[in-house]
């Protein structure tokens, strides 16, 4: 089965021109089919403030009202996405910038209101694997921003980690998928104050233990939830780390398996 790499890059890499270019060079050099997923929350917040619109957050999650959705569309689907695509073209990588609405590739629904109304936040229902597979076989690398749609004309702001996980699951019937979460840290840390305390391997059993011991908590929990969701639904392997993930011989990252 053909190998496929799906890589989600974090906001700190997107915001750092040097790191972003370094990553895009590594991405462009990858031989096998590949997909990139990105957000852009920090830039969206920055532009919102310049427009006199204060971003709304609840427990670290963005509340997406109509104005915030317009900013997300401008930043995620426009500014961030097209800059990445243009850079990749200059590096010889034939990239295509996409949202979930393009080609009906990622279908979602508006998150139901429970204890909090997150506005136009989307939860993924499924992906159009056939169209994405065809693009990959044409040598095109899809570059997905953090926007999906509900098939009724409504765009939705959707967590980029979740999009990467759902793409990996949806394409695992056709490819041997490795899912990468690339951010500023070396990997999942045993001690957040010690950047060298990388937990090299995590499986389902050790994951439960790390949670019960309070070692994995807060912001890392949703990311790892997406990781194990992917592994439980056909994804071959998940790796978490910084740019060194893609350097040959580097052992300093976290591998997740069942």
C-alpha positions as CSV (number, residue, x, y, z in Angstrom):
1,X,0.0,0.0,0.0
2,X,1.3,3.5,-0.9
3,X,2.5,5.6,2.0
4,X,0.9,9.0,2.8
5,X,2.1,11.7,5.2
6,X,-0.5,14.0,6.7
7,X,1.2,16.9,8.7
8,X,-0.5,19.4,10.9
9,X,1.7,22.4,11.7
10,X,1.2,24.6,14.8
11,X,0.7,28.3,15.0
12,X,4.1,29.1,16.4
13,X,5.7,27.7,13.2
14,X,3.3,29.6,10.9
15,X,4.1,32.8,12.7
16,X,7.9,32.4,12.5
17,X,9.1,33.1,8.9
18,X,12.4,31.2,9.4
19,X,10.8,28.1,10.9
20,X,8.0,28.1,8.4
21,X,10.4,28.3,5.4
22,X,12.5,25.5,7.0
23,X,9.5,23.3,7.4
24,X,8.2,24.0,3.9
25,X,11.6,23.0,2.4
26,X,11.3,19.7,4.4
27,X,7.7,19.2,3.3
28,X,8.5,19.9,-0.4
29,X,11.4,17.4,-0.3
30,X,9.2,14.5,0.9
31,X,8.9,12.0,-1.9
32,X,5.7,10.2,-1.0
33,X,2.2,11.8,-1.3
34,X,1.6,14.4,1.4
35,X,-1.1,16.7,2.8
36,X,-0.6,19.7,5.0
37,X,-3.1,21.1,7.5
38,X,-2.8,24.5,9.2
39,X,-4.7,26.9,11.4
40,X,-3.8,30.5,12.0
41,X,-5.5,31.4,15.3
42,X,-2.7,33.8,16.4
43,X,-2.8,35.8,13.2
44,X,-6.6,35.8,13.3
45,X,-6.5,37.3,16.8
46,X,-3.9,39.9,15.8
47,X,-5.9,41.0,12.7
48,X,-9.1,41.0,14.8
49,X,-7.6,43.4,17.2
50,X,-6.3,45.7,14.4
51,X,-9.9,45.8,13.2
52,X,-11.1,46.8,16.7
53,X,-12.7,43.4,17.3
54,X,-11.7,41.6,20.5
55,X,-11.3,37.8,20.1
56,X,-13.7,35.8,22.3
57,X,-12.4,32.7,24.0
58,X,-13.7,30.2,26.5
59,X,-11.4,27.7,28.2
60,X,-8.8,28.2,25.5
61,X,-11.3,27.6,22.7
62,X,-12.3,30.3,20.2
63,X,-15.9,31.5,20.0
64,X,-16.7,32.1,16.4
65,X,-19.5,34.6,15.9
66,X,-20.2,36.0,12.4
67,X,-17.5,38.6,12.6
68,X,-14.9,36.1,13.9
69,X,-15.8,33.7,11.1
70,X,-15.2,36.5,8.5
71,X,-11.7,37.1,10.0
72,X,-11.0,33.3,10.1
73,X,-12.0,33.1,6.4
74,X,-9.7,36.0,5.5
75,X,-6.7,34.7,7.5
76,X,-7.0,30.9,7.3
77,X,-8.3,30.5,3.8
78,X,-6.6,33.6,2.4
79,X,-3.5,35.1,4.0
80,X,-2.0,32.0,5.7
81,X,-3.1,29.4,3.1
82,X,-2.0,31.3,0.0
83,X,1.3,32.3,1.4
84,X,2.1,28.7,2.2
85,X,0.9,27.6,-1.3
86,X,3.0,30.2,-3.1
87,X,6.1,29.3,-1.0
88,X,5.6,25.6,-1.8
89,X,5.3,26.3,-5.6
90,X,8.6,28.2,-5.4
91,X,10.1,25.0,-3.8
92,X,8.9,22.8,-6.6
93,X,5.9,21.3,-4.7
94,X,2.7,21.5,-6.7
95,X,0.4,22.6,-3.8
96,X,-3.4,23.3,-3.9
97,X,-4.9,25.5,-1.2
98,X,-8.2,24.2,0.1
99,X,-10.9,24.5,2.6
100,X,-13.4,21.7,3.4
101,X,-15.9,23.4,1.1
102,X,-13.6,23.0,-2.0
103,X,-14.5,19.9,-3.8
104,X,-16.9,19.1,-0.9
105,X,-13.7,17.6,0.8
106,X,-14.6,18.0,4.5
107,X,-18.2,17.9,5.6
108,X,-19.2,19.1,9.1
109,X,-22.0,20.3,11.2
110,X,-22.3,23.3,13.5
111,X,-21.3,22.2,17.1
112,X,-24.5,21.8,19.2
113,X,-24.9,24.2,22.0
114,X,-24.3,22.6,25.4
115,X,-22.8,24.6,28.3
116,X,-21.4,27.1,25.8
117,X,-22.3,28.3,22.4
118,X,-19.1,28.3,20.3
119,X,-20.9,29.9,17.4
120,X,-19.9,28.8,13.9
121,X,-17.5,26.0,15.1
122,X,-17.7,22.8,13.1
123,X,-17.4,19.2,14.1
124,X,-16.4,16.9,11.2
125,X,-18.8,14.4,9.7
126,X,-16.6,12.9,7.0
127,X,-14.3,13.5,4.1
128,X,-14.4,13.1,0.3
129,X,-11.6,10.5,0.1
130,X,-12.1,9.8,-3.6
131,X,-11.4,13.4,-4.7
132,X,-8.5,13.9,-2.3
133,X,-7.0,10.5,-3.5
134,X,-7.3,11.7,-7.1
135,X,-5.5,14.9,-6.4
136,X,-2.7,13.0,-4.6
137,X,-2.3,10.6,-7.6
138,X,-2.0,13.7,-9.9
139,X,1.0,14.7,-7.8
140,X,-0.8,17.6,-6.1
141,X,-0.4,18.2,-2.4
142,X,-3.6,19.6,-0.8
143,X,-3.0,22.3,1.8
144,X,-6.0,22.4,4.1
145,X,-6.9,25.4,6.2
146,X,-9.1,25.1,9.3
147,X,-12.4,25.7,7.6
148,X,-15.1,23.1,6.7
149,X,-18.7,23.5,5.6
150,X,-22.2,22.1,6.3
151,X,-23.3,21.5,2.7
152,X,-25.9,24.1,3.1
153,X,-23.7,27.1,2.3
154,X,-22.3,27.7,5.8
155,X,-18.6,27.7,6.4
156,X,-17.4,26.5,9.8
157,X,-14.3,27.2,11.9
158,X,-12.9,23.8,12.7
159,X,-10.0,22.6,14.9
160,X,-7.0,21.9,12.6
161,X,-5.8,19.0,14.8
162,X,-9.2,17.4,14.3
163,X,-9.2,18.0,10.5
164,X,-5.8,16.3,10.3
165,X,-7.0,13.3,12.3
166,X,-10.2,12.9,10.2
167,X,-8.3,13.2,6.9
168,X,-5.9,10.5,8.2
169,X,-8.8,8.2,9.1
170,X,-10.7,8.8,5.9
171,X,-7.7,8.1,3.7
172,X,-6.5,5.0,5.6
173,X,-8.3,2.6,3.4
174,X,-6.3,3.7,0.4
175,X,-3.0,4.6,2.0
176,X,-0.6,3.6,4.7
177,X,-1.0,6.8,6.7
178,X,1.5,8.4,9.1
179,X,0.0,11.4,10.9
180,X,2.4,14.1,12.2
181,X,1.6,16.9,14.6
182,X,4.5,19.3,14.3
183,X,4.8,22.2,16.8
184,X,7.4,24.0,18.8
185,X,8.0,21.3,21.4
186,X,10.2,18.2,21.0
187,X,7.3,15.9,21.7
188,X,4.9,15.0,24.5
189,X,6.8,16.0,27.7
190,X,6.8,14.3,31.1
191,X,7.6,17.6,32.7
192,X,6.4,20.8,30.8
193,X,9.2,22.8,32.4
194,X,11.8,20.4,31.0
195,X,12.0,20.5,27.2
196,X,14.2,17.4,27.2
197,X,11.7,15.2,29.1
198,X,10.2,13.7,25.9
199,X,8.1,10.6,26.3
200,X,9.4,8.6,23.4
201,X,6.5,6.1,23.0
202,X,2.9,6.1,24.1
203,X,0.4,3.3,23.6
204,X,-3.2,3.0,24.7
205,X,-2.3,1.6,28.1
206,X,0.5,4.1,29.0
207,X,-1.8,6.9,27.7
208,X,-4.4,6.1,30.3
209,X,-1.7,5.9,33.0
210,X,-0.2,9.3,32.0
211,X,-3.7,10.9,32.2
212,X,-4.5,9.4,35.6
213,X,-1.2,10.6,36.9
214,X,-1.9,14.1,35.7
215,X,1.2,14.1,33.4
216,X,-0.9,14.7,30.3
217,X,-3.5,17.4,30.8
218,X,-4.9,20.7,29.6
219,X,-3.9,21.6,26.0
220,X,-2.2,18.3,25.2
221,X,-5.3,16.2,25.9
222,X,-7.4,17.2,22.9
223,X,-4.4,16.6,20.6
224,X,-3.8,13.1,22.0
225,X,-7.5,12.4,21.8
226,X,-7.2,13.1,18.1
227,X,-4.1,10.9,17.8
228,X,-5.8,7.9,19.4
229,X,-9.0,8.4,17.4
230,X,-6.9,8.2,14.3
231,X,-5.0,5.1,15.5
232,X,-8.2,3.3,16.4
233,X,-9.6,3.9,13.0
234,X,-6.9,2.6,10.7
235,X,-4.0,5.1,10.8
236,X,-0.7,3.4,10.9
237,X,1.3,5.7,13.2
238,X,1.2,9.1,14.8
239,X,4.3,11.2,15.6
240,X,4.5,14.4,17.6
241,X,7.4,16.8,17.8
242,X,9.1,19.8,16.3
243,X,10.8,20.3,12.9
244,X,13.4,17.6,13.8
245,X,10.6,15.1,13.2
246,X,11.6,15.1,9.5
247,X,15.4,14.9,10.0
248,X,16.8,11.4,9.4
249,X,18.3,9.8,12.5
250,X,16.5,12.1,15.0
251,X,15.2,10.0,17.9
252,X,13.8,12.9,19.9
253,X,10.0,12.9,19.3
254,X,7.0,11.0,20.5
255,X,5.5,8.0,18.7
256,X,2.0,6.9,19.4
257,X,0.7,3.4,18.6
258,X,-2.1,1.2,19.8
